[in-house]
């Protein structure tokens, strides 16, 4: 028996809006941020996790983590870490707090961070990176961590068990293959809207030289610019697949029209063509822009929404995110749903720390769930990795397998302190550059 | 020109879990609460609003209100109140904070409270209750407050304008009719799961005597209990329509099976049979339980979800809620969507203050949007009204038209202070009754 003795959150923000890294048609000026949490047991064990946000409002998420953290304080750490399905339900289905979602937005993300911190403790106890812990768990134990509430019309526990049992065959070989050769990546680094054509092209050439299998361009600001930028890359690097990403910029009819106007450049997929809530809209867009693939997921708030995107035949590519949903458990549910429908998962990453976190799900997916890398890549963006205890390692356009025990969330203490908002030393230095904290509306709305 | 000089939130909670008022299959022990906000201009004008919650976590919503409030501080109050469409977009589409939803959960509800506080100032300026302000606004001005982002595939500004222009005919007569005779209500007061059969039957008889057109029973705890309770009311009061409400208790197949097992009692509607996010699930359930009507909405987080419920033919009754979405503007959008699809709106109320708020939307709907009361009632629950500046008035089973200028949210200052959590005098008195704050999981999950 052990005891949860503290749950401490911290508001960490990086002033990325100063450089327009991460600018797209909707997120014009993000300050990549982490609502960070450290869960400590009386054994001295620590679990790290965070929720990614775009800056303003990060303090709402730290408040939510503190509030949900009250449900863990004083509880038996062994019981929580030994039964992570139950631990997650205790947070997500709290009878009073459920109203705040249910299962969506700030409250869902805060639950996810706490669940992930418990998984971090579990993985450290077993001395394994999260992906390997998951890959080596028995199918029965994995099914126990999944919350099947409201998804049994698409995936029952028995069906999940079947998928995972099939995934046992050849698993050791696939784990060895991942350890040796990693997992394919694509890169979004060249394609931010704020970058010049010259920078776009230079970074795209570097992406090819670095062995990435695809690049992604942000679109949706101006059709003329989109045609020029997409044309430039496709003309200069004709063998390089190029995905495009509108970050929910369009209504349904606009999406079909705009994507059709880019069809001659054969984009590999169109990502987030419209509101992430719009299941029927995605289905209509997919029919309207075929054969261009439709992808979404980074802002999809729970397994029930993913279930419907799959049931409606609305997506070709499922892009789960590591800090949007209620943690590892819900992402395992989503991987199983995707496998059941035969849709490839290409996780969302970028921001700060999302690459470090999300890679674990693709490694696990290959080892034990879909057992395929066909049509699958993990997104890669090359900034802010230096702040983490185990930065992602990319070689030959592939993610190398994480090695350190844990879930990948641990940010260096120096970084956490320096970029604590608003009082960290880093923020005191940039504080006079007022643009960072000046509110804007998204261009779609101005 | 005027200026927003303060945005002050307050955590107000009532210890309703002590009496099991409001107990249902999912919300077993709510402490009805308000994340209250007061927006003050330098003219001395005040706007009141709140977000309803079930207790724990109310402090997350007050934090969110404070955070979004920063976007209003120092701004021109006349500009905000004069262009409420723009004011809403400035909050909802803030480029960094949008990530926290987008447009859902805690962040959406907080935006809604601030938007509603601005409407309160506007209505007080014009000396009208909100419903009358809305009813007397020109169609063009109403369309200007609606955010059509991501709904134009179902409702364009021109289509909205057509609906509102048609609603001009006979409007003055309907307003006079509402002033004289009010709007029909149904009551949920008899049907809480925590009540004995005797109390259920006594309160149902009182409901008939009081002239209510329908009662609603909570179901989903045990099928045997549901059959007994529903049978009892239907047998003793055969002329009284009885709706049932499962508060999202079931998966899709369970919902169809359970509701079918209650079909011989001819429930008027089944409310929230499954996850409020499950559009396709509601559509399947509606097909599976026909001719029993399917109703949902109190936890539907934005106009994009309502759009799809309507597009999918998933609901017979739309139950908008006054504090779940981004305020008056988004509820106007939802009323217009419902009118476009010909689906009656029967708003959700109860909790604390929800009756006081939501009545305005039905009065407006009748005066200027659907222009019908056919198959429409406002929910009524008879507790906690004494805390408001203008408590709802019910006569002959109908809501009387609110008279005081404003949106109906103003809670008496004494009540706000007494039930401030955790330091108000009321909470100091009940504080030793520990059951109030002890976390539980929902029975579905235990």
Interface residues (C-beta under 8 A of the other chain):
Chain A: X26 X27 X28 X29 X30 X31 X53 X54 X55 X56 X57 X59 X60 X61 X63 X64 X67 X68 X70 X71 X89 X90 X93 X94 X95 X96 X97 X98 X99 X100 X101 X102 X103 X104 X105 X106 X107 X108 X109 X110 X149 X150 X151 X152 X153 X248 X251 X252 X253 X274 X275 X276 X277 X278 X279 X280 X281 X284 X299 X301 X302 X304 X305 X307 X308 X311 X312 X439 X440 X441 X442 X444 X445
Chain B: X26 X27 X28 X29 X30 X31 X53 X54 X55 X56 X57 X59 X60 X61 X63 X64 X67 X68 X70 X71 X89 X90 X93 X94 X95 X96 X97 X98 X99 X100 X101 X102 X103 X104 X105 X106 X107 X108 X109 X110 X148 X149 X150 X151 X152 X153 X248 X251 X252 X253 X274 X275 X276 X277 X278 X279 X280 X281 X284 X299 X301 X302 X304 X305 X307 X308 X311 X312 X439 X440 X441 X442 X444 X445
